[in-house]
Amino acid sequence: MANPKRRHSKSRTNMRRSNWRIKSLNVVKCSNCGEPNISHRVCSECGYYNGKKVMGDKA
């Protein structure tokens, strides 16, 4: 297998790792209750998704 002849500099290593960050979530308002919610997910407060009730009431 091929092996590197020289070590990578700290700068080059850090530039490569610059995309390792955690991406922020896309938060939108629920169309039914207005609570903040992650997009393309069922609302945890009211149970609606895309204007339709998809989850029952919490027990």
Backbone bond lengths (Angstrom), bond angles and torsions (degrees), N, CA, C in turn:
res aa  C-N    CA-C-N  psi(-1)  N-CA   C-N-CA  omega(-1)  CA-C   N-CA-C  phi
1 M - - - 1.450 - - 1.515 109.89 -
2 A 1.319 115.59 151.96 1.456 120.77 179.00 1.523 110.27 -74.76
3 N 1.331 115.47 139.68 1.451 122.04 177.20 1.519 108.61 -124.56
4 P 1.337 117.25 148.72 1.461 119.01 179.80 1.526 111.09 -68.34
5 K 1.345 116.67 139.23 1.456 120.94 177.59 1.523 111.39 -76.81
6 R 1.328 116.91 -36.06 1.464 121.94 -178.40 1.528 109.00 -127.14
7 R 1.315 115.13 153.04 1.462 118.91 177.71 1.532 109.47 -75.22
8 H 1.343 115.26 150.79 1.457 119.91 175.96 1.518 108.86 -77.82
9 S 1.325 116.37 142.38 1.462 120.75 178.60 1.523 110.11 -68.65
10 K 1.336 115.84 161.82 1.461 120.50 177.91 1.525 110.56 -61.83
11 S 1.321 116.46 -37.45 1.459 120.86 179.81 1.525 110.72 -63.04
12 R 1.311 116.99 -45.54 1.471 120.97 -179.00 1.527 110.67 -65.96
13 T 1.333 116.55 -40.01 1.462 120.81 177.93 1.517 110.67 -63.18
14 N 1.352 116.55 -44.70 1.460 120.49 -179.69 1.522 111.82 -66.95
15 M 1.328 117.85 -35.59 1.463 120.36 177.17 1.523 110.92 -64.70
16 R 1.328 116.45 -37.82 1.455 120.24 178.22 1.524 110.45 -66.51
17 R 1.326 116.89 -37.85 1.459 121.55 -177.15 1.528 113.19 -82.28
18 S 1.311 118.56 -2.54 1.458 120.55 -174.89 1.521 112.43 -64.51
19 N 1.326 119.28 -19.61 1.459 122.57 -179.93 1.520 112.76 -94.77
20 W 1.326 117.92 7.69 1.457 121.38 -179.87 1.517 112.76 -79.13
21 R 1.331 118.07 -5.65 1.461 121.13 -173.21 1.532 110.88 -62.55
22 I 1.308 114.75 157.70 1.462 121.40 176.88 1.524 108.28 -80.02
23 K 1.303 116.69 127.66 1.456 121.39 179.87 1.531 108.88 -77.57
24 S 1.323 117.72 145.03 1.457 120.93 178.79 1.528 109.58 -77.93
25 L 1.330 115.42 149.68 1.456 120.71 -178.98 1.520 110.66 -80.41
26 N 1.329 116.28 148.76 1.459 121.97 178.79 1.527 108.05 -86.18
27 V 1.338 116.23 105.15 1.464 121.47 -177.56 1.529 109.23 -100.33
28 V 1.331 115.72 130.64 1.464 122.45 178.68 1.529 108.59 -129.93
29 K 1.330 116.68 165.29 1.463 120.92 175.58 1.519 109.75 -81.79
30 C 1.325 115.49 141.42 1.466 120.85 175.06 1.527 108.01 -66.85
31 S 1.328 117.34 135.01 1.472 120.79 -178.48 1.524 111.72 -71.63
32 N 1.347 117.61 -18.75 1.461 120.22 -177.98 1.533 112.03 -93.65
33 C 1.358 117.15 -51.87 1.468 119.51 -173.68 1.528 113.29 -110.21
34 G 1.328 118.41 -13.55 1.455 121.59 177.17 1.519 115.14 85.28
35 E 1.327 117.90 3.57 1.461 120.84 178.82 1.530 110.29 -73.46
36 P 1.348 118.52 148.46 1.466 120.04 174.78 1.527 110.18 -64.70
37 N 1.315 116.06 139.01 1.458 121.39 -172.26 1.523 108.83 -150.87
38 I 1.332 118.30 147.98 1.458 122.12 174.60 1.528 107.65 -72.39
39 S 1.340 116.90 132.97 1.464 119.56 -176.05 1.529 111.11 -64.25
40 H 1.316 115.93 149.90 1.469 125.49 -178.94 1.526 112.12 62.78
41 R 1.340 117.28 30.04 1.458 122.84 175.61 1.523 108.73 -131.54
42 V 1.327 116.07 154.17 1.456 120.97 176.18 1.523 108.06 -68.40
43 C 1.327 116.86 138.79 1.464 121.51 178.52 1.523 108.60 -66.34
44 S 1.334 116.12 128.69 1.461 119.91 -178.16 1.524 112.06 -75.90
45 E 1.330 117.80 -17.70 1.467 121.08 -178.53 1.527 112.00 -85.16
46 C 1.332 117.04 -49.71 1.472 119.49 -173.50 1.531 113.40 -110.01
47 G 1.340 118.59 -15.61 1.459 120.57 178.17 1.517 114.62 81.94
48 Y 1.337 117.78 15.72 1.470 121.26 -180.00 1.527 110.37 -96.30
49 Y 1.334 115.89 147.66 1.461 122.70 172.21 1.512 107.81 -143.37
50 N 1.324 116.32 127.05 1.467 122.64 178.79 1.531 111.80 56.42
51 G 1.345 116.17 37.23 1.454 120.84 177.28 1.513 115.42 79.18
52 K 1.331 118.48 7.83 1.458 122.02 -178.80 1.521 110.02 -125.11
53 K 1.332 117.02 144.13 1.461 123.00 176.40 1.529 108.05 -75.49
54 V 1.329 117.11 118.67 1.464 119.84 -177.40 1.517 112.43 -120.14
55 M 1.344 117.96 -14.38 1.462 120.77 177.95 1.520 109.18 -125.99
56 G 1.356 115.82 145.61 1.457 120.15 179.58 1.520 111.97 -75.41
57 D 1.333 115.64 177.84 1.458 121.53 179.72 1.526 109.78 -69.12
58 K 1.347 115.56 151.54 1.465 120.41 176.43 1.537 108.78 -73.47
59 A 1.321 115.63 138.79 1.465 120.37 -179.08 1.507 111.47 -94.57
